[in-house]
Amino acid sequence: MRPYRFVPAVAAALLVAALVPAPARAQSSTPTPSAAPKSDFIGLDAATGTVFQQGQSSFSGISVRLRMRHPALLPSIEILPTFEYWQNTSHVDAFGIETKRRDATLACDARWAFRSRPWQPYVGAGFGLHFLASEVNAPTLGLPHASEGLVKGGLEALAGIQSNPAARLGSFIELKYLDVPAYRQLKISTGLSWNF
């Protein structure tokens, strides 16, 4: 059984669980002076980018994340629950070899957004849990099928710039480093931001 295959379904369930309680809390809360501050969802980002993995050539990946802000924190600090995914397939037809590698990541980052218009730079850091998998098919070499899956954690650092931070729709470009032992990655991403 390969647990990494359930990661997209788990990520979708976590996203739904994060979104559903927000309206329920808003309806059930009464405006009292002693009410505790609540987290606010402020946006949703979707991106695609180029991934450079340690010892490998570059390939493409996708990501989606929420942007949240909590009144107990400084207004410039945003929390970013994130789901990232990439898959790379290679064929060497002369030898009948096919390889597949993939990484599904659940991460949470915090970023500091500088207050400027119309371009808003930001920097951040966080931690990600990587569900890594590798497969190889090489029947001509006596290896009809082999696979391996593992889970690794790693620290993350990111920096980027976002356009139109006050508008409903914006865009961003971002550089992100993922310090996963033996699987370190550097990502250059571009994406769209939807502000609630």
N, C-alpha and C positions, 0 to 999 in steps of 0.2 A: 504494500500500500504506500502511496506517495502522498504525504500530507500537504506538500506544496501545491498540489492541484486544487485544493480547497481554499487557497488564499484569496482569489478574486471574490468568491462567494462570502467569505468572512469579512473582507474589506467592505463589500456592499452592505452587509448586515450592520457593521459598525457605523457606516455613514448614515443609514436609515435610522439607527438607534440614536445617533447624535442629533439628527434633524427633528425627529418626531417629538421628543419631550419639550422642545422650545415653545411651540404654540400652547401646549398643555400647561406649562408653567405660567405663561403669560395670562391665560384665562383664569387659572386658579389663584393667582396672586392678587391680593387686595392692596390698594395703595395706602400702606401704613408707614409711618416714619421709621419704624424699627425693622422694616423688611431688609433682608440681606441682599447685597448686590448680586446680580445674575450675569452670566456670560452672555455676550452678544455675538451672533454670527454677522460678520460684516462683508463677506465675499466668498467667491468660489473661483479657483484658478484651474485651468486646464492647459497642458503644455506638451510639446514634443521636442525632442532634442537629440543630440549626438552624444554617445557614451564612449569614453575611452577607458577600457578596463586594463588593469595591470597584466602585461604580457600578451595582450590581444589587439587586434585591429579595431577600428571604430565601427559602431553600429548605432541603430536608432532605438529610442525608448519613448514611453509616454508617462504622464503623471497627472494626477488630479488631487486637489487639496482644498480644504476649507480654511478661511481666515477668520479667526476669532479674537475678540478683545474682552478683557475683564476689567470692570471698574476699579478693582483693587490694585491693578497694575497701572503703570504709566501709560498715557494714551498712545505713545509711540511704539509700545510693545504689542506685537501680534503673535498669537499662537497658531501654528500651522499643522493640523493633523493631515498626513499625506499618504497617498498610495502611489507607488511607482512600479512600472513593469517594463521589462525588455526581454526579447528573445532573439537569438542569433542562430541561424542555420547555415552550415557550410557543406558543399558537395565537392568531392574529388572523384569525378567520373572515371578517370583512368584506372583508379584502384578500387572503385566501388565503395567509397567511404562517405558516410553522412554523419555529421555531428550536430547536436543541438545543445545550446546553453541558454538558460533563462534565470531571471532574478525577479521575484515579486517582493516588494519591500513595503512594510508598514512602518511609518516614521512619525515623529513629532518634533517639530522645530519651533524655535522662537526667534523672531526677527525684530530688529530696531529699524523703524522707518523714519527717515529724516524728513522734516517738514519743509518741503519745497514744491514749487509748481513751475511749469507743467510736468517736469520730470522729477520723480521721487526715488532717490537711491535708498538702498537698505542693505543691512548685513545681519547675519544670524548664525545660529548653531543649534544642534539637536542630536538625536539618537535614532537609529533605524534598525529594524529587525529584518534581515534578509533571508528569504527562502530560496536557496540556490539549488539548481538542478543541472545535471549534465547527462547527455545520452550519446552513444556512438553505435553505428551500424556499419560493420566492415566484414561481411560474410566471406569475401575473397581472401581475407587475412585470417580466417578462422574465428572471427568475433561477430556472430550474427546479431547480438544485441547486448548492450551493457548500459546500466544507468546508475547514477548516484545522486542522492539528495542530502542536503545539509542545511542547517540554520545557523546563521552567524549574526552577531550584533556589531555595530560600528558607529563611531561618532561622525558627525557631519558638520560642515561649515559651508556657508553660502553667502553670496553677494550678488546684487542685481540692481536694476533700475526699472521703475514702473512709470508708464505714461498715464496721464489723465486720472490721478488717484481719486479725484472727487467726482468723476463722471460715472455713469452707470456701467459703461463698457470701456475697458482699457486694454493695454498690452504690456508685456514685460519681457526682458531678456535677463537670464540668470546664469551664473557660474556656481556649480556645487561640487564639493569634494566629499567623498564618502570613504572613510578610513576603515575598511573592512579587511582584516588580516588575510593576506594572500589573494584578495579579490578587490583591491583598492580601485576606486572609480573616480573619474572626473567627467562631469556632465555640463554641456552647454545647451541651454534650453531657451526656447521662445514660446510664448503662450498668450492667452487671452484671460482677462480678469473681469468677472461680473460682480458688481457691488450691489449688495442688498439695500 
